[in-house]
Structure formats: structure tokens, C-alpha cells
Amino acid sequence: MPFYKVITLTADTILYLWKITEDVDYLFKSVRLKDSSLARLEAMKSESHQKGFLAVRMLLEHIGYTDFDLYYDEFGKPHIKPNDCHTEPVEVSISHSHDFSALVISEQKVGLDMEILKELTLKVAPRYMDVSHLENLSKEDELIKATVVWGIKESVFKIKNIVGISFKDHIFEDDFNLADKKCRVQLRFNNKVEHFDIVFDFIENYVCVCAMHSAPNEIG
Ligand SMILES: CC(C)(COP(=O)(O)OP(=O)(O)OC[C@H]1O[C@@H](n2cnc3c(N)ncnc32)[C@H](O)[C@@H]1OP(=O)(O)O)[C@@H](O)C(=O)NCCC(=O)NCCS
């Protein structure tokens, strides 16, 4: 399948999704890669990982960037350079999960995580979240909410990109309703409190979570 969906998360934050139905050869022939990306691709052991990586490049080309515009810092966080088509600097975050690759582009710092629903995420919930937030839910919603919270923590981690942040001890989600598709989060780390707005959505049997810094006048 080609490009799957675009979701406008906020006025300046757009999520792009690729559903991977192509084989690896097709994806490989469809994109141009710089040498460092070719080396990374060749070093990947699983074909599924290769497909996810190539599908991100398909998304980039779909929206007017190429692999040559993308680079990574020493921690593995991606950044994107302006090009002839997009002259303003933007922020980027990437996630892949099984059949999907996802890319978010924003004028502000963002973190993105896409997660497939799987029982294990609920089973290990006490290790990463306040399980009182799972009370009074159906079994199905318990799994969905735990997966959203996992995605929240991954996406906040991806914005901050700081070694030492613990999902359980440093990132605290306010309780929220799944139907609202948004919530607030605090990062309490290194004697500093930071606030984040979270938006999330459901795509087939996946959840997609995006974190952004809260505007200062919205912190309450
Ligand atoms: C790096 C990490 C965020 C990747 O998340 P993931 O769910 O495993 O995988 P995803 O597919 O969602 O994300 C992978 C993408 O994240 C991006 N990424 C990698 N390191 C990153 C970092 N330090 N900061 C921001 N983004 C990063 C990359 O774009 C990568 O894809 P690409 O290399 O193909 O471009 C994750 O492995 C991690 O280290 N998490 C925090 C560690 C932790 O505390 N874990 C559990 C504690 S209970």
C-alpha cells in the first residue's frame, strides 16, 4: 500500500503514516539512500526492521524530503535539514511498529511513538505506570490505556533524549479518558519539572502517541 494516512495533531504538528505491504526490494528500489543509511540498512538483521527503515524514507519522499535531509545525533535522535522544497527548519520524530512506519513533523520539539496492542504491555504496566489509572475499565480498555501510557513515556523520552530518565520514577501522566485522545504529563528529573501535552490516536490495532512541550501559559 502506498501512503496510508495524514493526521493533523495540532496546527503545526502533522503525523504521516505508511502501512507496509510492499516487499523489501520494492521499497529499496523506490528510495534514494545516502551511504551511511545504506550501511545501516545492510547491518540490520531483520527484514521487518529494514522495511520499517525504508518506509520512513518513503514517507520522507512523499512529503518533499529525502534521506539526504535526515541525520542523527550521537544518541540516535533524528533531525531534519531544510531543503529547496522546505526552507524553514522543522523538528521530526520517528517510530515504527510491525506493519507501520510513522513520522511526525512539527515547528516545535516533538516525540512520537507507535505501539501495537499486545497483552505483555498490560502485564508489565506496574513497572512503568500508575496502575490506579487502569481502574474501572473493561479488559480491552485496560490494554489500550496501558499501551497509550507506554507510548506517552516513550514519546516524552524521545523529546528529551536524556540518558537516565526512568519511565516509572520521572514521567507522570495525569489521569485521562481514552475518548479525549489527549492528556498532560510531567517530567520530574534533575530537580526540574517540565510539562508536556500529549495527543494520541488509534489506527487499526495500534496506538500512536505524540508529546509536545506545554505552552507556558497553559501550565496549571
Ligand atoms: C530509543 C527508543 C526511544 C526507541 O523507541 P522504540 O519504541 O524502541 O522504537 P521506535 O520504532 O518507536 O523508535 C525508533 C526511532 O526512534 C528514534 N530515536 C532513537 N533514539 C532516539 C533518541 N535518543 N531520542 C529521540 N529519538 C530517538 C529513531 O528515529 C528511531 O528510528 P530510526 O533509527 O529508524 O530513525 C527506545 O528504545 C528507548 O531507548 N527508550 C527509553 C529507554 C527506557 O527507558 N526504556 C524502558 C524503561 S522502563
The ligand as a Gaussian input file, in Angstrom:
#p B3LYP/6-31G(d) Opt

LIG

0 1
 C       15.320000       4.881000      21.611000
 C       13.911000       4.454000      21.901000
 C       13.151000       5.667000      22.375000
 C       13.285000       3.877000      20.625000
 O       11.941000       3.549000      20.818000
 P       11.290000       2.182000      20.311000
 O        9.880000       2.151000      20.797000
 O       12.177000       1.047000      20.694000
 O       11.326000       2.221000      18.746000
 P       10.553000       3.196000      17.756000
 O       10.427000       2.489000      16.479000
 O        9.339000       3.785000      18.368000
 O       11.590000       4.390000      17.604000
 C       12.771000       4.219000      16.880000
 C       13.169000       5.582000      16.383000
 O       13.360000       6.454000      17.483000
 C       14.315000       7.437000      17.105000
 N       15.283000       7.528000      18.194000
 C       16.267000       6.670000      18.509000
 N       16.950000       7.124000      19.576000
 C       16.372000       8.290000      19.945000
 C       16.633000       9.229000      20.979000
 N       17.633000       9.075000      21.830000
 N       15.837000      10.311000      21.072000
 C       14.824000      10.516000      20.200000
 N       14.523000       9.645000      19.185000
 C       15.306000       8.542000      19.074000
 C       14.937000       6.998000      15.781000
 O       14.406000       7.798000      14.759000
 C       14.479000       5.563000      15.656000
 O       14.214000       5.131000      14.349000
 P       15.305000       5.163000      13.163000
 O       16.636000       4.989000      13.805000
 O       14.923000       4.061000      12.248000
 O       15.153000       6.512000      12.544000
 C       13.873000       3.361000      22.980000
 O       14.490000       2.218000      22.545000
 C       14.468000       3.782000      24.289000
 O       15.652000       3.811000      24.474000
 N       13.604000       4.092000      25.246000
 C       13.938000       4.602000      26.529000
 C       14.594000       3.618000      27.380000
 C       13.810000       3.238000      28.543000
 O       13.855000       3.945000      29.486000
 N       13.104000       2.090000      28.417000
 C       12.274000       1.448000      29.377000
 C       12.336000       1.915000      30.787000
 S       11.154000       1.120000      31.838000

